[in-house]
Amino acid sequence: MTVYILFSEELDRYYVGVTSNLEERIRKHNSKHKGFTGRANDWRLVHKENYETKTMALAREREIKNWKSREMIERLIA
């Protein structure tokens, strides 16, 4: 399982998610659909972390989302 962070220049926002198929997931984010990432189609991968289990990946995703801090996300990416 992969925890990933995407960035959209158009929205100037980050998106954090979990998937087992990163390429397909990014393709879906960049297609027109309802939901937060559907508002832009320039999402690009800026960070990823691989985990052995879904439980571990979801815990890490929750940890990053709970930061609620752009500065901490940008420190992680750097």
Protein Blocks (a to p, Z undefined) as FASTA:
>chain_A
ZZdddddfklopacddddfblklmmmmmmpccedjklmpccbccfbdcddfbfklmmmmm
mmmmmnopaklmmmmmZZ
